[in-house]
Amino acid sequence: MRTWAFSAYTCLPVPRRLPKPRRTFVVTEEVLKAAGVSFVTLREWVRRGIIPEPIESPRGRGNMAKYPRSAVPRADLARRLRDDRWTLDKIAEYLKSLTWED
């Protein structure tokens, strides 16, 4: 289905650009910003299951790793629980009991 707009110059219909679909992933930088932690800490959280594993991609390593969108709220919640003096094991256990939408 095409949507049309009219050009102000020619009064002819011109195809309107449709918005790009939402990304299904977030990059490492966005997760780090939400968590407020270092890259090393982020990798430890992934290892413990607090943050989901990065999505497989050709350039998906290091700063270019792509995580599911649920990684941002999980990182934010993990940081807040850490500030409340929860242990990483307790945080991992708690986050595994919750349902996350990707």
Secondary structure, 3 states (H helix, E strand, C coil): CCCEEECCCCCCEEECCCCCCCCCEEEHHHHHHHHCCCHHHHHHHHHHCCCCCCECCCCCCHHHCEEECCHHHHHHHHHHHHHCCCCHHHHHHHHHHCCCCC
